[in-house]
Amino acid sequence: MLTHVVLMRFKDPADAPEAHRRLEQLAPLVGEMRSMTLGLDVLDTPVSYHLSMITSHAGPDELAAYQRHPEHVLVAAWLRPRLADRAVVDSVEEEPRKGAGHR
């Protein structure tokens, strides 16, 4: 399973709730997304991002299909000009390692 994490900082923090709403509406429309978790920042520290999004996908091809999906393209077109910064991490969960001493 591929986990796609996006942190978003907006030029105007007041755009974060609307972005949350638009992304939330996107989730049921895109079959290439297995799950979505959204979070709005509540502490507003100097290092805070305003919105987090975590999605899961079967693999890189499914993530790419999600990113090309027409509904995602529309939301992204609304988001991009409003973003001051964005950070992304794409990771694959590794198999649990057997602990030392287990035989």
N, C-alpha and C positions, 0 to 999 in steps of 0.2 A: 504494500500500500504506500502510495506517495502522499506526503503531507505538504501542503502549500500554505505557507504563513506569510501574510502581508501586513505590515504596519503602515498606517497612513497618518501623515501630519498635514493638516489643511492650512491654507493661507488665512482663512477665516474659520476658527473652530466651530462657529455656529453651523457650518456645512456638515459636520460629522453626523448629527442625527438624521439628516436627510439622506446621506450616503448609506447609513445603516439601514434605513427603510428601503432604499432602492436595491441594495444587495440582498436583503431579506426576501424581497419579492422575486429576485432572480433565482434563488435556490430551487424552487419546485419546477422551474422551466427548463433546467439544464440537466439532462440525464447523465452527462459525463461527470457529474459531481456526486460523490457518494454521501458526503456530509458537509455541513457548513456551520461554523461557530463564529459569531460576531461579538465584539466587546467594545463598549464606549469607555474611554478613560474617565475616571472619577477623581483623580488626585491633582491633575494639572500641574505636574512638577516641571522644572526646566528641561528635563530629558524625556518627558512624556510624548508619546504619539497619541493622536486623538481617537483612532479606531483601529482595531485589530480584526483580521479575518483569517480563519483557519479552514481550509477545505481539504478533503481527502479524495484521492483519485486512484484508480487501479494501477496506473503507471504514467510515465511521461507522455505517451500518446493520448491518453484520456485527458490529461491536463491541457495539452495543446488543443484538443478538440473543444474543451471548455472555453479556452481563451479565444478561439475562433467563432464560437457560437454567436449568432446574431444578437441575442439578448445581452450577452456579456459585452459585446462590442458597443452596444448602446449605452450601457451603464459606464463602461470605461471612458467613453467619449464625454460623458457628463463629469466624471471624476477628475480626469487628468488635468484640465486647466485650473482646478481648485486645489490641487495638491502642492504643498510647499516641499514635501519630501516623502519618500516611500522606501521601505526596506522589505526585502523578500528573502525567504529561506525555503528551499525545497529539499525535503529529506525523505529517506526511506528507513522505516523501522528495521533495525537489525534483529536477528534472532537472538534470544537471550543466551548469554554465555553460561556454561556450567561452572559453578563455583569450585574453587580449589578444595580438595579434600573429599569431593563427591566421587565415588567410584562405583 
